[in-house]
Amino acid sequence: MIKIRFTFHGGAQEVGRSCINLESNGYSVLLDCGIKLVSEVPEYPRLPGRVDSFILSHAHLDHCGMVPALYKQFPCPLYGTDISFDISHLLQRDSLKITLDKGFAPEYSYDDISLSSMGENPVGYNEEVELNNKFSFKLFDAGHIPGSASVLLDVVENGVSRRVLYTGDIKISDTRLLDAAVVPEADILISESTYGNRVHPDRREMEEKLLVGVEETLDSGGNAVLASFALGRTQELLLILDDLGYPVYLDGMGADLTRLMLQYPYYLRDADALRKAVRNVVWVEHNGMRKQAIREPSIIVSTAGMLTGGPVLYYLKKLGGDANSTVFLTGYQVEGTNGRLLLDEGYILDPRDGRGIKLKMRVEYLDFSAHAGRNSLERMVREINPDKCILVHGNPESCSSLGEFTQGICETFIPEVGSSLEF
């Protein structure tokens, strides 16, 4: 008989600090180890007492942000795609800098980030990795960001095998940047539920709405400011905007990540198209170039995607009084962020002094999500047809709503942080 125990150290009925421990036959595998950045003070998972191997699904901070602290405590083999490791180092260093700037006590140092790279073992998609004689796994393209992976674990005991699929963050339809996810069959499914109660609008309609809005803004003499997540969203926007033929100013961490992605063309749907798009890009490197960008009608793609910091705040402060300019919010705005405040109340808060800044510029919200929506999640569960389904990475309402559907397919569990399940 195979016994598998799952313990949820984060990411259960919440979005953030994803961290799931899987134990069987005396062997412990940790799936992701992230941080939660929604509140002012970062939240961390409580690490388990033992970790024999670690598998990273992708490089967003809510999945990779605590890996250096993990490796410092458990110097075990770390597995993931090569680009995920490279991106994670960049984001971890940036996160550490912000943590120190805010005066919080960090969980690890810059040296710890460098040290963790010693444990990294890059794995390609569909490559089987044996952890021991009873544990093996494969990574499958998750379609979420470049290098993102779903993890299929195979647990064997006395000739009997149980397959566990952890989706990580997953996108089950093509985008300009990436191909749709590849989803294998499994007995036990651990699925993200970020949009378990929400259907995304048609992507092509969102692209058309963006292009029309940008052109209308430029025709009126204004500036089009696209607040964008640096990883994945920025590059997709560059591909969409290339159709317009206007120069695009690219500001913030999205520039570094764009350069990095082009070093890994095999993770992109069409690397040549992205190379073509960046030929029209003006890489913003200092305030002088920012002043240049707003002297005349222009397109500006800048971080941060939820207006919580970064150079996008410079543009909003300078252009906030211009009714001809538009800020495009290109992804979900979490409650408590400046982006949500702008949508709900029409103003933002200056992070330096907390002062409210009223904006007269137009505000457009566009749902360019890198996650599967409700319809895609339903289709995925039907195709996998698991015996058991564990719903994670979603708020309680989202998990509960998706659970009402999955309960008709298989036995369904919605764990809480700190809880365990044993099958």
TAWO-V978994 format. One record per residue. N is the residue number from 1. SS is DSSP state (@ for helix, = for strand, . for the rest). PSI is psi in whole degrees, -180 to 180 (NA if undefined). NEAR is the number of other C-alpha atoms within 10 Angstrom. Layout:
n=N ss=SS psi=PSI near=NEAR
n=N ss=SS psi=PSI near=NEAR
//
This chain:
n=1 ss=. psi=135 near=9
n=2 ss=. psi=130 near=13
n=3 ss=. psi=127 near=12
n=4 ss=. psi=127 near=16
n=5 ss== psi=128 near=14
n=6 ss== psi=132 near=20
n=7 ss== psi=134 near=21
n=8 ss== psi=100 near=24
n=9 ss== psi=-6 near=23
n=10 ss== psi=165 near=32
n=11 ss=. psi=12 near=29
n=12 ss=. psi=120 near=29
n=13 ss=. psi=34 near=22
n=14 ss=. psi=160 near=21
n=15 ss=. psi=113 near=21
n=16 ss=. psi=156 near=27
n=17 ss=. psi=45 near=28
n=18 ss=. psi=132 near=29
n=19 ss== psi=106 near=29
n=20 ss== psi=127 near=27
n=21 ss== psi=128 near=22
n=22 ss== psi=125 near=20
n=23 ss== psi=136 near=20
n=24 ss== psi=142 near=18
n=25 ss=. psi=34 near=14
n=26 ss=. psi=12 near=7
n=27 ss== psi=139 near=15
n=28 ss== psi=122 near=20
n=29 ss== psi=132 near=21
n=30 ss== psi=128 near=25
n=31 ss== psi=109 near=23
n=32 ss=. psi=156 near=27
n=33 ss=. psi=89 near=32
n=34 ss=. psi=-176 near=26
n=35 ss== psi=162 near=25
n=36 ss== psi=122 near=23
n=37 ss=. psi=15 near=17
n=38 ss=. psi=-43 near=14
n=39 ss=. psi=171 near=10
n=40 ss=. psi=-43 near=10
n=41 ss=. psi=126 near=11
n=42 ss=. psi=147 near=16
n=43 ss== psi=142 near=16
n=44 ss== psi=153 near=21
n=45 ss=. psi=153 near=21
n=46 ss=. psi=117 near=14
n=47 ss=. psi=146 near=19
n=48 ss=. psi=173 near=16
n=49 ss=. psi=-15 near=8
n=50 ss=. psi=139 near=15
n=51 ss=. psi=122 near=21
n=52 ss=. psi=-32 near=16
n=53 ss== psi=151 near=17
n=54 ss== psi=138 near=25
n=55 ss== psi=125 near=23
n=56 ss=. psi=126 near=27
n=57 ss=. psi=-42 near=29
n=58 ss=. psi=178 near=27
n=59 ss=. psi=12 near=29
n=60 ss=. psi=147 near=20
n=61 ss=@ psi=-28 near=23
n=62 ss=@ psi=-1 near=24
n=63 ss=@ psi=-25 near=26
n=64 ss=@ psi=-5 near=29
n=65 ss=. psi=-18 near=29
n=66 ss=. psi=9 near=25
n=67 ss=@ psi=-42 near=27
n=68 ss=@ psi=-38 near=25
n=69 ss=@ psi=-38 near=19
n=70 ss=@ psi=-48 near=23
n=71 ss=@ psi=-32 near=22
n=72 ss=@ psi=-38 near=14
n=73 ss=@ psi=-38 near=13
n=74 ss=. psi=92 near=18
n=75 ss=. psi=68 near=18
n=76 ss=. psi=170 near=19
n=77 ss== psi=135 near=17
n=78 ss== psi=128 near=22
n=79 ss== psi=145 near=22
n=80 ss== psi=177 near=25
n=81 ss=. psi=156 near=25
n=82 ss=@ psi=-42 near=15
n=83 ss=@ psi=-32 near=20
n=84 ss=@ psi=-41 near=22
n=85 ss=@ psi=-45 near=22
n=86 ss=@ psi=-45 near=15
n=87 ss=@ psi=-40 near=22
n=88 ss=@ psi=-38 near=21
n=89 ss=@ psi=-43 near=21
n=90 ss=@ psi=-46 near=15
n=91 ss=@ psi=-36 near=19
n=92 ss=@ psi=-41 near=23
n=93 ss=@ psi=-42 near=16
n=94 ss=@ psi=-42 near=12
n=95 ss=@ psi=-42 near=18
n=96 ss=@ psi=-42 near=20
n=97 ss=@ psi=-45 near=15
n=98 ss=@ psi=-42 near=13
n=99 ss=@ psi=-45 near=16
n=100 ss=@ psi=-41 near=11
n=101 ss=@ psi=-34 near=9
n=102 ss=. psi=-6 near=11
n=103 ss=. psi=15 near=9
n=104 ss=. psi=154 near=12
n=105 ss=. psi=120 near=10
n=106 ss=. psi=157 near=14
n=107 ss=. psi=-14 near=14
n=108 ss=. psi=171 near=16
n=109 ss=. psi=174 near=15
n=110 ss=@ psi=-37 near=13
n=111 ss=@ psi=-36 near=9
n=112 ss=@ psi=-36 near=16
n=113 ss=@ psi=-46 near=22
n=114 ss=@ psi=-40 near=12
n=115 ss=@ psi=-38 near=15
n=116 ss=@ psi=-26 near=21
n=117 ss=@ psi=-20 near=16
n=118 ss=@ psi=-25 near=13
n=119 ss=@ psi=0 near=14
n=120 ss== psi=136 near=19
n=121 ss== psi=96 near=14
n=122 ss== psi=137 near=13
n=123 ss=. psi=136 near=18
n=124 ss=. psi=162 near=17
n=125 ss== psi=142 near=18
n=126 ss=. psi=12 near=13
n=127 ss=. psi=123 near=11
n=128 ss=. psi=132 near=15
n=129 ss== psi=123 near=15
n=130 ss== psi=122 near=13
n=131 ss== psi=-40 near=14
n=132 ss== psi=-167 near=9
n=133 ss=. psi=-1 near=9
n=134 ss=. psi=-2 near=16
n=135 ss== psi=129 near=19
n=136 ss== psi=166 near=16
n=137 ss== psi=162 near=19
n=138 ss== psi=151 near=19
n=139 ss== psi=139 near=29
n=140 ss== psi=143 near=22
n=141 ss== psi=124 near=27
n=142 ss=. psi=-7 near=28
n=143 ss=. psi=13 near=29
n=144 ss=. psi=-58 near=28
n=145 ss=. psi=166 near=25
n=146 ss=. psi=129 near=26
n=147 ss=. psi=-5 near=28
n=148 ss=. psi=148 near=29
n=149 ss== psi=143 near=31
n=150 ss== psi=148 near=28
n=151 ss== psi=120 near=27
n=152 ss== psi=110 near=24
n=153 ss== psi=136 near=24
n=154 ss== psi=116 near=19
n=155 ss== psi=125 near=23
n=156 ss== psi=136 near=18
n=157 ss== psi=122 near=15
n=158 ss=. psi=43 near=8
n=159 ss=. psi=-2 near=8
n=160 ss== psi=137 near=9
n=161 ss== psi=140 near=16
n=162 ss== psi=130 near=16
n=163 ss== psi=126 near=19
n=164 ss== psi=123 near=23
n=165 ss== psi=120 near=27
n=166 ss== psi=114 near=24
n=167 ss=. psi=-24 near=24
n=168 ss=. psi=-153 near=25
n=169 ss=. psi=134 near=24
n=170 ss=. psi=145 near=30
n=171 ss=. psi=119 near=26
n=172 ss=. psi=30 near=22
n=173 ss=. psi=154 near=18
n=174 ss=. psi=149 near=14
n=175 ss=. psi=177 near=18
n=176 ss=. psi=-34 near=18
n=177 ss=. psi=-37 near=26
n=178 ss=. psi=155 near=24
n=179 ss=. psi=160 near=21
n=180 ss=. psi=159 near=18
n=181 ss=. psi=153 near=22
n=182 ss=. psi=124 near=18
n=183 ss=. psi=112 near=20
n=184 ss=. psi=169 near=14
n=185 ss=. psi=154 near=16
n=186 ss=. psi=159 near=22
n=187 ss=. psi=-40 near=16
n=188 ss== psi=126 near=24
n=189 ss== psi=126 near=24
n=190 ss== psi=106 near=24
n=191 ss== psi=139 near=24
n=192 ss== psi=153 near=25
n=193 ss=. psi=26 near=34
n=194 ss=. psi=-46 near=26
n=195 ss=. psi=45 near=24
n=196 ss=. psi=-14 near=28
n=197 ss=. psi=24 near=18
n=198 ss=. psi=136 near=15
n=199 ss=. psi=129 near=13
n=200 ss=. psi=147 near=16
n=201 ss=. psi=165 near=13
n=202 ss=. psi=131 near=10
n=203 ss=@ psi=-41 near=17
n=204 ss=@ psi=-36 near=11
n=205 ss=@ psi=-39 near=11
n=206 ss=@ psi=-41 near=17
n=207 ss=@ psi=-44 near=17
n=208 ss=@ psi=-41 near=12
n=209 ss=@ psi=-39 near=13
n=210 ss=@ psi=-49 near=21
n=211 ss=@ psi=-42 near=16
n=212 ss=@ psi=-44 near=12
n=213 ss=@ psi=-40 near=17
n=214 ss=@ psi=-46 near=24
n=215 ss=@ psi=-41 near=18
n=216 ss=@ psi=-39 near=16
n=217 ss=@ psi=-47 near=23
n=218 ss=@ psi=-39 near=19
n=219 ss=@ psi=-29 near=12
n=220 ss=. psi=0 near=12
n=221 ss=. psi=11 near=15
n=222 ss=. psi=-179 near=24
n=223 ss=. psi=138 near=28
n=224 ss== psi=111 near=28
n=225 ss== psi=117 near=25
n=226 ss== psi=106 near=25
n=227 ss== psi=121 near=27
n=228 ss=. psi=144 near=29
n=229 ss=. psi=136 near=22
n=230 ss=. psi=-32 near=21
n=231 ss=. psi=103 near=22
n=232 ss=. psi=-57 near=19
n=233 ss=@ psi=-45 near=20
n=234 ss=@ psi=-46 near=26
n=235 ss=@ psi=-37 near=25
n=236 ss=@ psi=-41 near=18
n=237 ss=@ psi=-39 near=20
n=238 ss=@ psi=-39 near=25
n=239 ss=@ psi=-40 near=18
n=240 ss=@ psi=-45 near=17
n=241 ss=@ psi=-20 near=21
n=242 ss=. psi=-25 near=19
n=243 ss=. psi=-25 near=10
n=244 ss=. psi=-30 near=12
n=245 ss=. psi=9 near=9
n=246 ss=. psi=150 near=14
n=247 ss=. psi=146 near=17
n=248 ss== psi=130 near=24
n=249 ss== psi=127 near=23
n=250 ss== psi=120 near=25
n=251 ss== psi=141 near=27
n=252 ss=. psi=-168 near=20
n=253 ss=@ psi=-22 near=20
n=254 ss=@ psi=-29 near=22
n=255 ss=@ psi=-46 near=24
n=256 ss=@ psi=-41 near=15
n=257 ss=@ psi=-31 near=20
n=258 ss=@ psi=-45 near=20
n=259 ss=@ psi=-41 near=13
n=260 ss=@ psi=-44 near=14
n=261 ss=@ psi=-37 near=22
n=262 ss=. psi=-11 near=15
n=263 ss=. psi=-10 near=12
n=264 ss=. psi=63 near=14
n=265 ss=@ psi=-24 near=15
n=266 ss=@ psi=-9 near=12
n=267 ss=@ psi=-6 near=21
n=268 ss=. psi=150 near=20
n=269 ss=. psi=-39 near=18
n=270 ss=. psi=87 near=15
n=271 ss=@ psi=-35 near=18
n=272 ss=@ psi=-38 near=11
n=273 ss=@ psi=-39 near=15
n=274 ss=@ psi=-40 near=23
n=275 ss=@ psi=-42 near=16
n=276 ss=@ psi=-43 near=13
n=277 ss=@ psi=-39 near=22
n=278 ss=@ psi=-11 near=20
n=279 ss=. psi=-27 near=11
n=280 ss=. psi=5 near=16
n=281 ss== psi=136 near=20
n=282 ss== psi=116 near=16
n=283 ss== psi=109 near=15
n=284 ss=. psi=127 near=21
n=285 ss=. psi=-12 near=12
n=286 ss=. psi=173 near=10
n=287 ss=@ psi=-30 near=11
n=288 ss=@ psi=-39 near=9
n=289 ss=@ psi=-30 near=14
n=290 ss=@ psi=-41 near=19
n=291 ss=@ psi=-39 near=13
n=292 ss=@ psi=-39 near=12
n=293 ss=@ psi=-31 near=20
n=294 ss=. psi=5 near=19
n=295 ss=. psi=-25 near=10
n=296 ss=. psi=167 near=12
n=297 ss=. psi=132 near=17
n=298 ss=. psi=166 near=23
n=299 ss== psi=127 near=25
n=300 ss== psi=120 near=26
n=301 ss== psi=120 near=32
n=302 ss== psi=148 near=28
n=303 ss=. psi=154 near=26
n=304 ss=. psi=154 near=23
n=305 ss=. psi=-24 near=25
n=306 ss=. psi=15 near=25
n=307 ss=. psi=27 near=27
n=308 ss=. psi=-8 near=18
n=309 ss=. psi=-164 near=16
n=310 ss=. psi=178 near=16
n=311 ss=. psi=-17 near=21
n=312 ss=@ psi=-30 near=24
n=313 ss=@ psi=-32 near=22
n=314 ss=@ psi=-48 near=15
n=315 ss=@ psi=-38 near=19
n=316 ss=@ psi=-38 near=23
n=317 ss=@ psi=-40 near=14
n=318 ss=@ psi=-34 near=12
n=319 ss=@ psi=-1 near=22
n=320 ss=. psi=-29 near=21
n=321 ss=. psi=1 near=14
n=322 ss=. psi=107 near=16
n=323 ss=. psi=-13 near=15
n=324 ss=. psi=-15 near=20
n=325 ss=. psi=160 near=26
n=326 ss== psi=138 near=27
n=327 ss== psi=126 near=26
n=328 ss== psi=119 near=21
n=329 ss== psi=114 near=26
n=330 ss=. psi=15 near=23
n=331 ss=. psi=176 near=19
n=332 ss=. psi=138 near=15
n=333 ss=. psi=110 near=19
n=334 ss=. psi=143 near=12
n=335 ss=. psi=135 near=13
n=336 ss=. psi=-9 near=13
n=337 ss=. psi=163 near=18
n=338 ss=@ psi=-36 near=24
n=339 ss=@ psi=-44 near=27
n=340 ss=@ psi=-39 near=19
n=341 ss=@ psi=-41 near=18
n=342 ss=@ psi=-43 near=20
n=343 ss=@ psi=-42 near=15
n=344 ss=@ psi=-37 near=10
n=345 ss=@ psi=-13 near=11
n=346 ss=. psi=13 near=17
n=347 ss== psi=167 near=18
n=348 ss== psi=167 near=24
n=349 ss== psi=134 near=19
n=350 ss=. psi=118 near=16
n=351 ss=. psi=-23 near=13
n=352 ss=. psi=-40 near=7
n=353 ss=. psi=1 near=7
n=354 ss=. psi=9 near=9
n=355 ss=. psi=138 near=10
n=356 ss== psi=138 near=11
n=357 ss== psi=111 near=16
n=358 ss== psi=134 near=16
n=359 ss=. psi=131 near=20
n=360 ss=. psi=-15 near=17
n=361 ss=. psi=154 near=20
n=362 ss== psi=151 near=16
n=363 ss== psi=125 near=16
n=364 ss== psi=131 near=15
n=365 ss== psi=128 near=16
n=366 ss=. psi=130 near=17
n=367 ss=. psi=82 near=16
n=368 ss=. psi=70 near=21
n=369 ss=. psi=144 near=18
n=370 ss=. psi=10 near=19
n=371 ss=. psi=155 near=22
n=372 ss=. psi=138 near=27
n=373 ss=. psi=-179 near=22
n=374 ss=@ psi=-46 near=21
n=375 ss=@ psi=-42 near=15
n=376 ss=@ psi=-39 near=19
n=377 ss=@ psi=-41 near=24
n=378 ss=@ psi=-46 near=16
n=379 ss=@ psi=-40 near=12
n=380 ss=@ psi=-46 near=19
n=381 ss=@ psi=-41 near=19
n=382 ss=@ psi=-43 near=13
n=383 ss=@ psi=-40 near=13
n=384 ss=@ psi=-39 near=16
n=385 ss=. psi=57 near=18
n=386 ss=. psi=166 near=22
n=387 ss=. psi=-37 near=13
n=388 ss== psi=146 near=19
n=389 ss== psi=130 near=25
n=390 ss== psi=122 near=23
n=391 ss== psi=125 near=26
n=392 ss== psi=-177 near=31
n=393 ss=. psi=57 near=27
n=394 ss=. psi=155 near=24
n=395 ss=. psi=166 near=19
n=396 ss=@ psi=-39 near=20
n=397 ss=@ psi=-41 near=16
n=398 ss=@ psi=-46 near=22
n=399 ss=@ psi=-44 near=27
n=400 ss=@ psi=-42 near=19
n=401 ss=@ psi=-47 near=16
n=402 ss=@ psi=-35 near=23
n=403 ss=@ psi=-31 near=23
n=404 ss=@ psi=-33 near=11
n=405 ss=@ psi=-49 near=16
n=406 ss=@ psi=-26 near=23
n=407 ss=. psi=-27 near=13
n=408 ss=. psi=-10 near=9
n=409 ss=. psi=-42 near=17
n=410 ss=. psi=171 near=19
n=411 ss== psi=129 near=14
n=412 ss== psi=141 near=22
n=413 ss== psi=138 near=18
n=414 ss=. psi=91 near=18
n=415 ss=. psi=165 near=20
n=416 ss=. psi=162 near=17
n=417 ss=. psi=132 near=19
n=418 ss=. psi=-10 near=13
n=419 ss=. psi=167 near=13
n=420 ss== psi=153 near=15
n=421 ss== psi=139 near=13
n=422 ss== psi=128 near=11
n=423 ss=. psi=NA near=9
//
